């Protein structure tokens, strides 16, 4: 049903896809043909639309008659075939009820997300960031993974006093096509000696499917760029979280003097800051209560047009993740 305050709204032909418009007093109703739905019959029932009010909680794929929903790791599809219900202790992308993240255009926050970790060398010095993508795997940049031979992951203690928990790295899986000069495939998965204890020491963030990430999360959301900054020569204690939006590839190339390939994208922070985020910082997006990883930083921000960041597009590496983390 469509509603309008105009006198005869059907004159403007608001009903799409051959829907039939009926004028009422100060409103109108669209009667949709079979296979279409929405206020103005704008949605085909078998296609995925991000603005559909009762769409999928997580992932959507077109079907023959109706679109089909699926869920990230650790979730099951609800009886309505749309909602995603956590069914594992390590279900990804969930913030605790005491965490309250409100995104505004230019507000900097200090929210410690449970999936973000520090990388520490054998001398106990923190040098890069990383993100938990499975209970026994942390994602960072290839560059960070190659800085030191012996690396540990420093986990959150969820507010518990005392030293943070550290877990040693068992294996480094640097992407086989990593190209430092071209900033391509700058990824490494660090395999932990032992799995994290989900809930008390951290949680994984969700990895999105390609279409969901590139058509909904990256271009349509206000995202969060998050990472640590250096406090002198040490990494600070709190994460810096910056609201950000997608920035056009052509303009980004001109400003950063890089080639933005299909495996890279740019984000522009909406907040003005004086710090530089460390390597291994991330950009993530929240969708219907679940947080998804969409990029990991491969370059530092420029001063030419506010904080501008270049990221590796995580959604282009789903097969690589599966091969290593299976």
Secondary structure, 3 states (H helix, E strand, C coil): CECCCCCCHHHHCCCCCCCEEEEECCEEEEECCCCEECCCCCEECCCCCCCCCCCCCCEEECCCCCCEEECCCCEEECCCCCCEEECCCCCCCCCCCCCCCCCCCCCEECCCCCCEEEEECCCCCEEEEEEEEECCEEEECHHHHCCCCCCEEECCCCCCCCCCCEEEEEEEEECCCCECCCCECCCEEEEECCCCCECCCECCCEECCHHHHHHHHHHHCCEEEEECEEECCEECCCCEEEEEEEECHHHHHHHHCCCCCCCEEEEEECCCCCCCECCCCEEEEEECCEEEEEEEECCCCCCCCCCEEEEEEHHHHHHHHHHHHC
